[in-house]
Amino acid sequence: MIEKKEAFFYEKKSDGTVRCNLCPHHCLIKPDCYGNCKVRKNIKGTLYSTSYGLTCSIRFDPVEKKPLYHYYPGKEIFSVGGFGCNLHCMFCQNYHISQIADIELSTSDIITPTELAKLYKKEQKNCGFSFTYNEPTVNYEFIYETAKEVCLQQIPVALITNGFINQEPLKKLLPYVNALNVDVKSFSDEFYRKQSGGRLLPVLETIKTAKAQNKHIEITFLAINSLNDSPSELNLMVNWIADNVGKDTPFHISRYFPNYKLKIAPTPVDIMIQLYEIASKRLDFVYLGNISDSEYSKTRCPSCNTILVKRDGYYSKVTGLTDKGACVKCGNSANFVL
């Protein structure tokens, strides 16, 4: 039976509706109805998380799969996924878990934060927790309580997120988070509204807030053929990253393939390489994902071009880093968490 837990960050209205204040949608939810994310429900005038402890997957993944390339390279990370999302991307890669119609029909197992922590400790070659696969912040109460518990045990926590969350809940969660990979869908608000049902500015504010709290940040961008892969838009994005997060921010450009409701052709490899070259003019660490050429997944020192980390798929080998995350040849910092 799915556990229903009273939600954080909402307001009760006199007519029985509730206003959810977790994300920028600020859903006004009628009794017996769900919010935009499909996992937060108004039950008799009280907002509940209907997905507390409900997981679609619990497993150890290579940390590079998240992708996190500058965060404990070569280690495994305990990956916990749930259900639901507050965006509805036409090109969603995990639509079978994120775009679920009715969470209460799920037959998945329930697990507690304490039980998760015990599972984590069964493996040795790992670098902490990651909340991933779906959009974790819609299951806020569960990830908050889990992150808080494991943080007390000095276990690092990474959040793989779309960044579409309000500032108050974000700031409440961040003290228990060590790293984030934020998926920036586009640098166009129009794209966000038409293709994802969201907005760009709250995502940028999430990144800026995490940076201000000295969290390790990596950014992922899915380049979609003819929709968001123009050189002019990418220039705007990488300039913003360089100016607001730092030119040493790892930036992952992933190749789009048809999925969910979007059936246009895959992004051509030559376009991906062009985007890589554009981004590399402003950012020190740019990577291409979903292509076969491993040359674009290596980490090179931006100062002397020494190869710091080699990668082949999800396998990585540290070849040129000191134990402090600097280049062994010239001593230049490479923004690694080791």
Beta strands, then each sheet from edge to edge (+ up, - down):
strand 1: 5-6
strand 2: 10-12
strand 3: 18-20
strand 4: 28-29
strand 5: 40-43
strand 6: 46-49
strand 7: 57-62
strand 8: 76-81
strand 9: 126-132
strand 10: 157-161
strand 11: 179-183
strand 12: 216-223
strand 13: 251-255
strand 14: 286-289
strand 15: 299-300
strand 16: 307-312
strand 17: 315-318
sheet 1: 1+ 6- 5+
sheet 2: 2+ 3- 4+
sheet 3: 7+ 8- 9- 10- 11- 12- 13- 14-
sheet 4: 15+ 16- 17+
end
